[in-house]
Amino acid sequence: MKKLILTAALLAGMAGLAGHAVAEKADSYQKTVINYGTLDADDVKQVYTFTGDVTLTRGTLSMKADKAVVTYTPDGYQLATLTGGARKVSFRQKRDGEGDQWMEGEAERMEYDEKAELVKLYSKAKIRRLEGKKPSDEVEGEFISYDSRKEYFSVRNTDAGTNKPGAGRGTMVIQPKRTEPAPASTPAAGK
């Protein structure tokens, strides 16, 4: 019974964990479902370790990792670290707004700070905006930090989150926003 109560409390408490990766606001009110192979829970230290093909789903958000470690701060906020092991960590979530807009990303490691509403992607990080299944924009680098409150992200060339001369370069692909070509210009009258 205690294990069932612990799992229910953890699921309720993780409500903020997944809801801010570029969150659809409605996801904040959805339950979190976590599928995993094993769970090690330390109630004294407030550390919960999920391993074995971990999937966190909350509304439209889905996060996948080989391992997820969730800790609680003294004021009740979650800090989560997701690692991939043999595969990259990934997330996918519907964006607010009209149409079928999504955000998805991947990296070797992902950290989430609920209180700051900050997502950090480490090592071979990539984030894509999608309209339906069609990519609209994409950015990649060794480190990407996303502040969901400000809808602001930064990319750095080392997986420590810093820039180092000669350490590498990032790439950003911006798709055209227009759907039709620009009209041909007409010659000025009298020429």
DRENMAR-721294 format. One record per atom (N, C-alpha, C, O, CB): x, y, z. Coordinates in steps of 0.001 Angstrom, whole numbers, plus 524288, in hexadecimal, padded with zeros to 5 digits. Glycine has a CB too. Layout:
XYZ;...
% end
This chain:
803337FB5B80000;800008000080000;80362804EA80000;80239808AE7FD3E;7FC5A7FFFB804B1;807AA804DE8032B;80B248095F8036A;80D8F80A6B7FE12;80E2380EEE7FC83;80F708088180787;80EFE806357FB38;8115A806CA7F606;80D61809427F246;80ED080C957EF1B;81340801637F3E2;80879807B07F299;80468809E67EF4C;803A280FAB7F07A;8030E812CA7ECDD;7FF47806EF7F007;8039E811277F56C;8030E816A87F6F0;807BF819C57F519;8072581E227F32C;8026A817307FCE7;80C6F817967F5A9;8112F81A337F3DE;810F181B247EDFC;8122681F6E7EC2C;8160F816F37F543;80F66817347EB04;80F0E817C67E55A;80B0081BDA7E3E7;80BF381F017E066;80DBA8128A7E2C8;8068981BE37E67A;8027E81FC87E565;8046D825427E6B0;8036F828ED7E3BD;7FD8481E907E882;80732825DB7EB19;8094D82AF67EC95;80D6F82CBD7E8AE;80DAE831567E74D;80BA182AC37F21F;810A7829187E6EC;814B382A6B7E325;8124582C177DDFC;813F982FEA7DBA0;81862825C97E24D;80E5C829497DC41;80BBC82AB97D75A;80940830187D7D4;809A2833447D43C;8078E826A27D5E3;806BA831257DC31;8044E836427DCF7;8087983A7F7DD4B;807D483EBC7DB1D;800EA836477E1F0;80CAF8395A7DFFB;810D183D267E0A7;813CA83E497DBB2;815FD842867DB20;8147A83B577E4B1;813EA83A937D810;816CA83B5E7D339;813BA83E957CF58;8157D83F457CAEC;81838836337D0D5;80F478408B7D0CD;80C15843A47CD40;80F36848047CACC;80E758492C7C631;80763845DC7D017;812B184A7C7CDB2;815DA84EB07CB87;81A8484CCC7C87E;81CB684FCF7C574;817A48522D7CFC1;81C22848037C924;820D38460C7C698;82093846917C0C3;8242F848A97BE5F;821B88407A7C802;81C82844C17BE73;81C6A844687B8D3;8197F848D57B63E;819718491B7B171;81A1783F687B73C;8171C84C437B91F;8138884FED7B6CB;815D7854CC7B478;812D3858197B2B0;80FD68516A7BA97;81AFB8558F7B452;81CFA85A8E7B28E;8211E85A257AE58;8242A85DCF7ADB8;81F1F85D737B709;82163856067AB83;825618557B7A785;82434858CF7A2C8;827488586779F1C;825EC84FDA7A5ED;820A485BAE7A25E;81E1885F0B79E92;8187385D3A79EF7;8163785B1C79B45;8208785E95798AE;8164885E1B7A371;8118A85B857A514;80CA685DAD7A299;80C12862647A1D8;8110F85BD47AAC3;8092585A1D7A159;803D085BAC7A053;8017885C827A5BE;801E48591B7A91D;800A98577079CEF;7FF0A860F57A694;7FD24862497ABD0;7F97885E2E7AE0F;7F96F85D507B2CA;7FA668677E7ABAF;7F66685BA87AAC1;7F2BF857B47ACA9;7F592853117AF1E;7F34E850607B265;7EF47855D37A839;7FA7F8520E7AD9D;7FD6784DB07AFDA;7FE4C84E607B5B3;7FEF384A827B87C;8029B84D137AD16;7FE58853317B79B;7FF418543A7BD28;7FB18851CB7C09F;7FBF7851167C54C;7FF7785A0C7BE1F;7F6AA850857BE72;7F25284E727C17F;7F169848A57C086;7ED768467C7C236;7ED66851737C047;7F508846227BDD3;7F474840987BCA0;7F78183D4B7C087;7FB4483F207C2E6;7F64983F727B708;7F5DC838777C127;7F8C7834DF7C484;7FDBD8331D7C1A9;7FE01833377BCDC;7F5578300D7C613;80194831897C4A9;8067682F7F7C283;806658299F7C316;8054F827917C74C;80B53831EA7C548;8078E826F17BEE1;807E7821427BEF9;80D8E81FDA7BDBC;80FB6821987B9CE;803F881EA67BAFA;80FF281CAE7C11C;8156181B237C06A;81591815387BFCD;813CC8124F7C331;818D781CFB7C51B;817BD813827BB68;818A180DF07BA85;81E7A80D037BAF2;82192810197B8EF;8167280C1B7B50E;82006808CD7BD89;8258D807CB7BE83;8264F802077BF94;8228D7FF267C072;8279B80B1C7C323;82B378005D7BF81;82C807FAFA7C0E1;82D087FA4F7C6B8;82ADB7F6A77C8F5;8317E7F94A7BE33;82FF97FDE27C947;830B77FD9B7CEF0;8306E803117D14A;83161806FB7CEA8;836007FAFF7D04A;82F19803397D64E;82EE6808167D943;831A68073B7DE77;83081803827E149;82926809F47DA18;8354B80ABB7DFB0;837B980AD77E4D8;83643810167E73C;8379E814327E522;83DE480A0F7E48C;8337F80FF27EBA2;8317F814B77EE0D;833D88155F7F37A;83360811EA7F6CA;82B788149A7EE5B;83662819D77F45D;8389181B2B7F975;8355F81FB87FB9E;8365C8243D7FA4D;83E9181C997F910;8318C81E837FEEE;82E218228A8011D;831058264C804B3;82FA382AE4804FF;829B28200680410;83503824688076C;837ED827BE80B00;83AD182BF6807F4;83A8D8308F80955;83BCA8247D80E49;83D8882A73803DF;8408682E30800B0;83D3B830B57FC66;83F048345B7F9D3;8453282B787FE3D;8387582ED07FB99;834FB830C77F77E;83775830217F213;8377E833C47EEEE;833A6836917F87B;8398882B6A7F10B;83BF482A187EC0B;8393B825477E9E6;838D08214C7EC90;841FA829247ECA4;8375D825AB7E508;834848216E7E27F;83742820397DD5A;837CB823A27DA01;82E9E822E57E197;838FF81B587DCBF;83BFC819C17D82F;838DE815BF7D50F;837BB811787D6F2;8415D817817D9CE;83783817327D045;834AF813CF7CCAE;8388E811DB7C89C;83B87814F77C675;82FF9816BA7CA0F;8389580CC97C783;83C0980AA57C37A;83908806DD7C007;834DF804E97C170;840CB807E47C5F6;83B4D805E67BB70;83919802027B7EA;834D98041E7B468;83038803927B598;836FF7FD937BAF7;8365D806867B019;832A78086E7AC2A;82E7480BDF7AEB0;829D080AA27AE7B;83013803CA7A947;83020810267B10A;82CB0813AB7B3EA;829B7817367B022;82C09819907ACA4;82FD8816F67B7DA;824A5817917B0D9;8216081B2F7ADD9;81E0181E3E7B1A9;81B1281BFC7B4BA;81DEB818397A9C1;81E778237A7B16D;81B24826EC7B482;817518296A7B0B7;818F182BC27ACD8;81E6A82B2B7B795;8124E828F17B1C2;80E5782B317AE5B;80AC582E9C7B19F;808F182D0D7B5C9;80B2F826DF7AB7B;809D1833427AFAD;80668836F07B273;803AD83A497AE66;8060F83DC67AC19;8098E83A687B66B;7FEBD8393F7AD88;7FBF883C117A96A;7FE7883AEC7A435;7FEDE836657A2A2;7FBEF841F97AA78;8002A83EFD7A183;802A183E4679C63;8087683D4979CC7;80AF383C05798DC;801AC8430179902;80AB083DD57A168;8105483D387A215;811CD8378A7A2D8;80F51834B07A5D1;8123B8406F7A6B3;815E2835F37A01C;81814830C67A0D2;81DFF831557A126;8206A8339D79DAC;8167082D0379C4B;8205682F447A54E;8260382F4A7A603;827C2829A17A682;82557826847A943;827B1832987AAF2;82C16828537A3BB;82E06822F47A3D8;833CE822F57A52F;836CD826307A343;82D138203179E8C;8355381F467A886;83ABF81ED27AA36;83BB98194A7AC23;838108165A7AD2F;83C09822DD7AE88;840A8817EC7AC96;841FE812EF7AF03;841AC813657B4EF;8409380F957B7A8;8477F811267AD54;842AC8183C7B6F1;842B0819087BC98;840CD81E8A7BDD0;842208223B7BB06;848378181A7BEE8;83DB981F207C1F3;83BF58243F7C3CC;83C9F824657C9B9;83AB8820F57CC7E;8361D825557C230;83F588286D7CBA4;84007829307D146;83D3B82E3F7D2B1;83E838326A7D0AB;84603829627D2DE;8396E82DDA7D62A;83658832597D7D8;837798334A7DD99;8371182FBD7E0D1;8305B831757D6E1;838E88382B7DEDE;839BE839AE7E44F;8363083E417E590;83489841257E217;83F9283B1B7E55B;8350983EDE7EA90;831C38432E7EC4F;83505847047EF6D;83842845747F29E;82D238412E7EF97;8342A84C117EE80;836B48501D7F199;833B2850A27F6C0;82F4A84EC07F722;836E8855787EE90;835FB853207FAAE;8333C853C67FFAC;82E00856A47FF1A;82A77855D580244;836B2856BA8037B;82D7785A017FB12;8288385CC47FA5F;824C4859E57F6AC;820D185C1C7F50F;8298C8623B7F850;825FB854F87F551;82246851AC7F285;82297851AC7EC9F;81F3F84F567EA13;81D18853317F3F8;82675854307EA5E;8270A854217E4AA;82A5384F797E2F6;82D9584D867E5E9;8298B859437E2B9;8296984DB97DE24;82C538494E7DC1B;830FE84B137D8DD;830CC84F037D61D;828C8845D87D8DB;83521848177D945;839A8848747D5DD;83A298430A7D374;83A3283F247D644;83ED684A387D8EA;83A8C842C57CE5D;83ACF83DB27CBC8;83F7283D7F7C81E;840A5841477C567;835C183C917C8CC;8420C839017C816;8463E837F57C468;844D5832FF7C179;843F382EE77C3D6;84BA78376F7C73A;8449F833667BC45;8435882EF77B8F2;8481F82DB67B5A3;84A75831337B34B;83E79830217B572;84996828AF7B572;84E198270C7B264;84C8A822B07AEA9;848C781FD27AF85;85294825427B5FC;84F9B822527AA7B;84E3181EAE7A65C;851148198C7A654;84ED9815987A4BF;84EF78212B7A163;855F1819707A801;858D98148A7A7A9;859BC813117A201;85CC1815A179F47;855F6810267AA85;8572680EF77A033;857CB80D0979AD8;854FA8106E796CF;856228101979227;855D08077779A77;85156813A67988A;84E6F81707794EB;84E0481C7979735;84EFD81D4B79BD8;848EA814C9793C4;84C908202D793EB;84BEC82583795C6;846D08261C798C7;8431482332797F2;84C198295879131;846BA829EE79C42;841F282B7779EF8;83EC782EA779B10;840FF831A079801;8432082EAC7A42A;839A882E1179B24;836788311379772;831908331879A1D;82FBF830FE79E09;834FF82DB7792AB;82F7A83750797CA;82A678394279987;8276483B28794C9;829A983C85790C4;82B0483DB579DA4;8224A83B3879553;81EC683D327914C;81A1683F7A7941A;817F983D0C797AD;81D1D838CB78D4E;818668443E7927A;813FA846C679503;8114D84A7E79147;813D484D2678E2B;815BA849AE799EA;80C2384AA2791A2;8091484E4F78E86;809F8853C7790A0;80A32854A07955A;8032B84CE478E9A;80A798578178D01;80B3A85CF478E7D;805FF85FBA78EBB;8024385E3978C1A;80EE685FBD78AA4;805C9863D3791F2;801288672279213;800A2869D878CD3;8047F86AB578A18;8017386B2E79699;7FBE786B2978B76;7FAFF86E047869F;7F79386AF2782E8;7F5F28668C783F6;8002186F5578401;7F69186D7477E87;7F32C86B1877A9B;7F611866DC7779A;7FADA866EE77727;7F11986F41776D8;7F30E8633677593;7F54685F3B7722E;7F7E185AD27752B;7F79485A6B779F3;7F922861AA76E8C;7FA6C8579177220;7FCF0852E277415;802C1853FC774DF;805FE8522E771D0;7FC1984E397704A;8041B856F6778FC;80976858A0779FE;80BD18556477E68;809588549078272;809A485E7E77B5A;810998539677D99;813378504178161;818C68521D7823B;81AFB854DC77EF5;8132B84A8D77F94;81AFE8509F78698;8208285167787CA;8229684C0A7893E;820268492E78C3F;821648559278C55;8271984AB378717;82991845CD78899;82F6B846A0788F2;8319584A1578666;8283D84162784B0;831ED8437578C15;837858440778CCA;839F883F0478EA5;8375783B4979027;838AF8485A79096;83F3583F1178E78;8422083A8479037;8479083C33791EF;8498C8403D7903D;842748365B78BDA;849EA8391C79545;84F3583A017972F;850ED8351A79A14;84DD78317F79ADD;84F7F83EF679ACE;855DC8350079BA7;857B68309479EBD;855F7831067A46A;8554F82D187A71B;85DA88303279E73;85535835EE7A63B;85358836CF7AB90;84FD683B9D7ABA0;850C083F5C7A8C1;858018377D7AF6F;84BDA83B7C7AEE2;8484283FDB7AF60;84760840E47B527;846B483D3D7B835;8430183EBF7AC83;84760845E87B6AD;8462C847687BC0A;8419584B277BBF2;8412084E787B87E;84AFE849ED7BEC8;83E2B84A8C7BFD7;839A184DFA7C03C;8394D850247C5C1;8398084D367C990;8348884B097BEC5;838CD8554C7C62A;83828858037CB24;832AC85A527CB20;831A185E247C866;83C7B85C617CBFA;82F2A857FD7CE2F;829B2859A87CE2F;8291385F487D004;8261D862407CDA9;82679856137D1A1;82BCB860CD7D427;82B19866067D657;82CC186A427D27B;82A0A86E2F7D1E9;82E33866907DB66;83121869847CFDA;8331286D507CC0B;8307C86CA67C6B6;83106870017C34F;838F886CCF7CB7D;82DA6868467C5FC;82B4D866EC7C0F4;82F74866FA7BCB0;82ECC869617B892;826D286ABB7BF96;833B9864467BDCB;838418642A7BA68;8398C85E927B8DE;839E585B1C7BC2F;83CEE866BD7BD14;83A4085DBB7B3C5;83BD1858AB7B1AE;841438594A7AF69;8424885CEF7AC71;837DB856A17AD76;844BE855C07B0CC;84A0B855CA7AEAD;84B09850977ABF8;84A1A84C6D7AE2F;84E2E856CA7B30F;84CF3850E37A722;84E3284C3E7A413;8541B84C237A33B;8566684FF67A170;84B2C84C3479EB7;8568B847B87A48B;85C338473F7A461;85DEB843297A065;85B7283F1279FE1;85E4C845DD7A9C4;8621A8443F79D9E;864C2840A979A02;8615A83F2879561;85D7883C5D795DF;8667183BC479CE2;862FD84124790D4;8604A8400778BE2;85A7F8416278C3F;8571F83E4D78AC0;860F483A3E78A62;8596E8460478E3E;8540F847CC78F24;851A6849D278A15;8544E84C10786C3;853EC84C177935E;84C95848FA7899A;849B484AC2784FE;8441C84BE478694;841B6848D87896C;849E4846A378084;842038504C784BC;83C89851A778594;83A318530B78047;83CA1855C377D26;83BF08564D78997;8356C8512477F4C;832A58523477A6A;82D2D8542677B8E;82A808521B77EFD;8326C84D4D776F7;82B878581C778AB;82607859B3778A4;823978571A773EA;825EB856EF76FB6;8255B85FE077878;81EE8855167749F;81C378526477063;816CD854B176F9A;8143C8565577352;81BD884C8277182;81520854C876AC3;80FB4855EF76969;80DA6850EA76713;80ECA84F9A76297;80F2685AC77657E;80A9984E1F76A2E;80922848D8768B2;80E028457E76902;810718451E76D23;806A5848AB7631D;80F778430B764A9;8144083FF47647C;818A8842E0761BD;81D0C840F076170;8133E83AC6761C1;8177D8478675FBE;81B5184A9075CC7;81E8284E0B7606A;81C4F851357634B;8189484DE575896;823C684D777604B;82707850E27638E;826958568F761C7;826B7857A975D19;82CC884F1D76364;8260D85A2F7658A;8260485FB57641C;82B368623B76571;82D258656C7626A;8218E86294766DE;82D89860E4769E5;832A7862E276B69;8357385EA176E7B;832FF85B44770E4;8322C8680776EB0;83AA385EDB76E58;83DBA85AFB77126;842CF85D81772E8;8452B8608C77006;83ECE8561A76DB2;8447885C3A777A2;8497585E25779A0;84C3A859A077C4E;849CA8566677EE9;848B0862DB77D76;851708597377B9D;854748556777E41;859A98578578012;85BC685B3577DD2;85548850B877AAE;85BAF8552878424;860A9856A078671;861EB852EB78ADC;85EF484F4678BE5;8609285C5278863;86634853CA78D70;867B28505E791C3;864788515B796A5;863D984DDB799E2;86D6A8510E79302;862638561F79737;85F4B8577879BD1;85B0085B4079A2C;85C0C85F187977A;862C8859E57A033;8562F85A2D79BCA;851D085DB979AD5;84EF985E7E7A004;84DA285AB97A2AE;84E0385B887967E;84E15863677A167;84B1A864C77A60F;846208677A7A43B;8465586B117A10A;84E5A8685F7A9DF;8419C865BD7A645;83CA08680F7A4BA;839B4869FC7A983;83884866F07AD0A;839478641A7A1B0;8388C86F067A9A5;8358D8717D7ADD3;82FF2871FC7ABD6;82EDB875367A871;837EC877037AF6F;82C6B86ED37ADEA;8271786EC77ABDC;823F38738D7AD7F;82027874E97AAE0;82450869E87AD9F;8256C876207B1BF;8229C87AE17B34D;8236B87F337AF49;81FBE881F27ADD8;8246D87CBF7B8BE;8283287FC47AD86;82982883ED7A9D1;8295C882137A427;829E0885387A08E;82EDF886197AB0B;828A687CF37A35B;8290387A9179E32;82E1987C4779B99;82E2587E5679740;8243B87C0E79AC4;8325B87B5A79E68;8378B87CFF79CCF;83B2D8784F79D2F;83B24875857A11A;8398D8819E7A038;83E558776B79920;842278734279983;8477F87535797EF;84802878F6794F9;8409186EA279629;84B8187295799F6;850E2873D479886;853B886EBF79769;8528786AAB799A9;853B48770179CE9;8578486F16793E1;85A8786A8C7923C;8604686BBD79331;8622186FFE791EC;8597D8692978C5B;86316868017956B;868AC8689F7966E;86B9D86406793FD;8694F85FED792F7;869CA868FA79C6D;870BF864B67930B;873A5860C279020;8766485CA87937A;8794D8597579160;877938636178CD0;8758D85CA77989F;877838586479BE2;872FE8563279F0E;86F3F858F67A040;87C0585A4879F89;873618513D7A065;86F2484EDB7A36E;86F27850997A921;86BE384ED97AC33;86F8B848F57A32B;872D48540D7AA94;872CB8566E7AFC7;86F8485B6B7AFD2;86ECD85DD57B3EB;87867857A07B192;86D8685CF67AB42;86A3F861A37AAF4;86D4F866A67AA40;86B4686AE77AB30;866FD862107AFBF;8722F8662C7A89B;8757C86AC27A7B4;8774886AD47A208;876C6866F479F3C;87A4186AC77AB73;8796386F447A060;87BD186F9F79B41;881AC86F3E79BE4;883F7871B679F52;87A4A874BC79873;8840D86C2479892;889B086B7D798B4;88BA586C137931B;889CF8694B78FA2;88B4E8660E79B20;88F5586FA279227;891598704A78CD9;8934986B1878A9D;8963B8683D78D20;895C78745478CCC;89190869F5785DD;8932D8653478330;8906386046784DA;891A185C14782DC;898BE86474783EF;88CA08609A78876;88A0285BED78A70;885CF859E2786C3;883F3855837877F;8879F85D0D78FAE;8844C85CCF782F4;8804985B0B77F5B;87C6785F5077E42;87C93863827809A;87D868564E7817D;878F485E3A77AB9;8751C8621677915;86FB285FAA77934;86F1C85AEB778B7;876608643277394;86BCA862E9779DB;8665F8612D779AF;864248620777441;866AC86458770E2;863148641077DCA;85F7C8602F77374;85CC4860DA76E7E;8571B8624076F9B;854A085FED77302;85D2385BD676B14;855138660B76CBB;84F8A8675576D08;84D638675D76780;84FAE869B0763F8;84EA086CB576FCE;848FF864C9766C9;84651864A8761C0;8411B8675776284;83DF4865C0765C7;8459C85EEB75FA7;8403986B7E75F6D;83B5A86E7375FBD;8387586DB375A9E;83A6786F1E75675;83C6087465760DD;833E186B8175AF1;830AF86AAE75646;82DF586FC2754D0;82CDB872FA75837;82CA0866447572A;82CD88708674FB6;829FE8753C74E2C;8249887556750A2;822078714C7511A;8298B8759274836;822E6879F17522F;81DB587A8B75487;8198787B867506D;814E487AB575165;81DBB87EFF75876;81B3587D4874BD2;8178087E4274791;815F48792574502;8190E8757A744C2;819DA882037437A;8112D878EA7431E;80F6C8743B74063;80F3D8751273A7A;80ED1871517377F;80A0C8729774262;80F8D879EC738CF;80F7787B2673336;8142D87E88731EF;816118816E73545;80A4787DF9731A1;8161C87E2A72D0B;81A818818472B9A;818D18874272B85;8143A8887F72ACC;81CB887FE672639;81C9C88AAF72C47;81B888904B72C11;819C5891BE72698;81BA288F7D722C7;820688938672DAC;816288958772627;814608971B720EE;818E08998C71DE7;81C4389C277201B;80FBD89AFE7214E;818CF898A2718CC;81CDE89AF071568;81C4D8A0D571565;817F18A2DB71552;81C80898C470FB9;8209A8A38F71576;820548A94371579;81F008AB1970FF4;820A48A8BD70C19;825968ABBD71768;81C0A8AF4E70FA5;81A898B17E70A94;81DF18B6327096D;81F338B93470CF6;814AA8B30770A7D;81F788B6DF7047A;822BE8BB5E7032B;81FCE8C07270439;81B088C0B5703B4;8247D8BB1E6FD68;822B18C465705AE;8205E8C991706C6;81DFB8CBBB701CD;8200C8CACF6FD8F;824868CD72708FD;819C08CE8C70238;817078D0CB6FDBA;81A9F8D47D6FABF;81D938D76D6FD26;812108D3B16FF7E;81A6A8D4606F587;81D688D7E26F241;822E58D6006F132;825EC8D8E56EED6;81D9D8DD1B6F4AE;8244E8D17B6F2BF;829A38CFA06F1A4;8298D8CB8C6ED7D;82DA78C9836EC06;82C3C8CD766F687;
% end
